[in-house]
Amino acid sequence: MDLMTSLDHDRKSHATVRPLTAEDIPWTRELFTERWGGVVSVSRGVAHDTTALPGFVALLDGERAGVATYRIAGGECELVTLDSVREGAGAGTALVDAVAGAARAGGAARLWLVTTNDNLRALRFYQRYGFDLVAVHRDAVARSRELKPSIPEIGLDGIPLRHELELELPSRLLRLSPTRSPEC
Ligand SMILES: CC(C)(COP(=O)(O)OP(=O)(O)OC[C@H]1O[C@@H](n2cnc3c(N)ncnc32)[C@H](O)[C@@H]1OP(=O)(O)O)[C@@H](O)C(=O)NCCC(=O)NCCS
């Protein structure tokens, strides 16, 4: 089953998605530690233990190709983490499709996320997916560092890591998200 149909993405992918399980945690722990300096993710001043969150794993050729975690609260769904380890093959898109489906199934009226000002690739990816920039939280990363001191001063591409960018998926696109099980 191919999930890359719901939001009119024009490229087909072989990526499939299944729910994150306890067996994936050693792998996600290693990935998040290598990429993000630990399993704690801070957004909007809140620290999340990503190993305790629900999520999805993308598979390509039977191998783990990426992971997304999310949380649903107060009628909203936050995409807390999104990581692809096989970039450009549709894993990221399939994972966001799955989280959008979970958001919708969980009754969330809003799907949102935070990225940082240095993450130009993510900003490109999310906007091309359909997310809209709804807020810039200036100097929010300094507050995040109080909760997670390992967040570096300098981010990707040598860009000072300072601001949180909040994006959300317009509700018309959230309504188009898959309703079927992401199990493939
Ligand atoms: C942002 C990120 C998750 C995107 O994941 P990804 O797996 O590369 O995403 P996709 O493959 O679905 O899409 C990326 C590109 O590949 C293209 N693509 C998708 N399926 C494809 C396929 N089967 N063949 C060729 N290209 C494909 C997409 O159209 C997209 O192209 P575009 O950039 O021209 O729009 C990934 O770059 C990543 O893990 N970054 C590091 C972690 C990070 O910063 N996460 C975000 C934190 S907020």
Ligand as a Chemical Component Dictionary entry (heavy atoms), coordinates in Angstrom:
data_LIG
# 
_chem_comp.id                   LIG 
_chem_comp.type                 NON-POLYMER 
_chem_comp.pdbx_formal_charge   0 
_chem_comp.three_letter_code    LIG 
# 
loop_
_chem_comp_atom.comp_id 
_chem_comp_atom.atom_id 
_chem_comp_atom.alt_atom_id 
_chem_comp_atom.type_symbol 
_chem_comp_atom.charge 
_chem_comp_atom.model_Cartn_x 
_chem_comp_atom.model_Cartn_y 
_chem_comp_atom.model_Cartn_z 
_chem_comp_atom.pdbx_ordinal 
LIG C1  C1  C 0 13.430 16.950 6.478  1  
LIG C2  C2  C 0 13.544 15.453 6.254  2  
LIG C3  C3  C 0 12.784 14.724 7.347  3  
LIG C4  C4  C 0 12.909 15.098 4.915  4  
LIG O1  O1  O 0 12.903 13.678 4.786  5  
LIG P1  P1  P 0 13.061 12.936 3.372  6  
LIG O2  O2  O 0 12.952 11.485 3.621  7  
LIG O3  O3  O 0 14.252 13.422 2.652  8  
LIG O4  O4  O 0 11.750 13.445 2.656  9  
LIG P2  P2  P 0 11.157 12.965 1.243  10 
LIG O5  O5  O 0 12.096 12.008 0.611  11 
LIG O6  O6  O 0 9.773  12.520 1.449  12 
LIG O7  O7  O 0 11.115 14.319 0.459  13 
LIG C5  C5  C 0 12.323 15.012 0.177  14 
LIG C6  C6  C 0 12.437 15.236 -1.311 15 
LIG O8  O8  O 0 12.537 13.989 -1.979 16 
LIG C7  C7  C 0 11.528 13.925 -2.977 17 
LIG N1  N1  N 0 11.085 12.553 -3.128 18 
LIG C8  C8  C 0 10.116 11.961 -2.422 19 
LIG N2  N2  N 0 9.959  10.697 -2.879 20 
LIG C9  C9  C 0 10.859 10.498 -3.822 21 
LIG C10 C10 C 0 11.197 9.400  -4.641 22 
LIG N3  N3  N 0 10.558 8.241  -4.548 23 
LIG N4  N4  N 0 12.189 9.546  -5.529 24 
LIG C11 C11 C 0 12.833 10.711 -5.625 25 
LIG N5  N5  N 0 12.561 11.798 -4.877 26 
LIG C12 C12 C 0 11.583 11.686 -3.986 27 
LIG C13 C13 C 0 10.446 14.803 -2.472 28 
LIG O9  O9  O 0 9.604  15.240 -3.539 29 
LIG C14 C14 C 0 11.244 15.912 -1.915 30 
LIG O10 O10 O 0 11.739 16.705 -2.993 31 
LIG P3  P3  P 0 11.774 18.271 -2.892 32 
LIG O11 O11 O 0 12.745 18.563 -1.804 33 
LIG O12 O12 O 0 12.237 18.666 -4.242 34 
LIG O13 O13 O 0 10.387 18.663 -2.549 35 
LIG C15 C15 C 0 15.016 14.993 6.198  36 
LIG O14 O14 O 0 15.734 15.867 5.362  37 
LIG C16 C16 C 0 15.708 14.899 7.553  38 
LIG O15 O15 O 0 15.639 13.867 8.215  39 
LIG N6  N6  N 0 16.396 15.966 7.955  40 
LIG C17 C17 C 0 17.207 15.919 9.195  41 
LIG C18 C18 C 0 16.321 15.903 10.411 42 
LIG C19 C19 C 0 15.463 17.137 10.486 43 
LIG O16 O16 O 0 15.934 18.232 10.322 44 
LIG N7  N7  N 0 14.163 16.924 10.743 45 
LIG C20 C20 C 0 13.228 18.005 10.883 46 
LIG C21 C21 C 0 13.278 18.521 12.278 47 
LIG S1  S1  S 0 12.063 19.808 12.516 48 
# 
loop_
_chem_comp_bond.comp_id 
_chem_comp_bond.atom_id_1 
_chem_comp_bond.atom_id_2 
_chem_comp_bond.value_order 
_chem_comp_bond.pdbx_ordinal 
LIG C1  C2  SING 1  
LIG C2  C3  SING 2  
LIG C2  C4  SING 3  
LIG C2  C15 SING 4  
LIG C4  O1  SING 5  
LIG O1  P1  SING 6  
LIG P1  O2  DOUB 7  
LIG P1  O3  SING 8  
LIG P1  O4  SING 9  
LIG O4  P2  SING 10 
LIG P2  O5  DOUB 11 
LIG P2  O6  SING 12 
LIG P2  O7  SING 13 
LIG O7  C5  SING 14 
LIG C5  C6  SING 15 
LIG C6  O8  SING 16 
LIG C6  C14 SING 17 
LIG O8  C7  SING 18 
LIG C7  N1  SING 19 
LIG C7  C13 SING 20 
LIG N1  C8  SING 21 
LIG N1  C12 SING 22 
LIG C8  N2  DOUB 23 
LIG N2  C9  SING 24 
LIG C9  C10 SING 25 
LIG C9  C12 DOUB 26 
LIG C10 N3  SING 27 
LIG C10 N4  DOUB 28 
LIG N4  C11 SING 29 
LIG C11 N5  DOUB 30 
LIG N5  C12 SING 31 
LIG C13 O9  SING 32 
LIG C13 C14 SING 33 
LIG C14 O10 SING 34 
LIG O10 P3  SING 35 
LIG P3  O11 DOUB 36 
LIG P3  O12 SING 37 
LIG P3  O13 SING 38 
LIG C15 O14 SING 39 
LIG C15 C16 SING 40 
LIG C16 O15 DOUB 41 
LIG C16 N6  SING 42 
LIG N6  C17 SING 43 
LIG C17 C18 SING 44 
LIG C18 C19 SING 45 
LIG C19 O16 DOUB 46 
LIG C19 N7  SING 47 
LIG N7  C20 SING 48 
LIG C20 C21 SING 49 
LIG C21 S1  SING 50 
# 
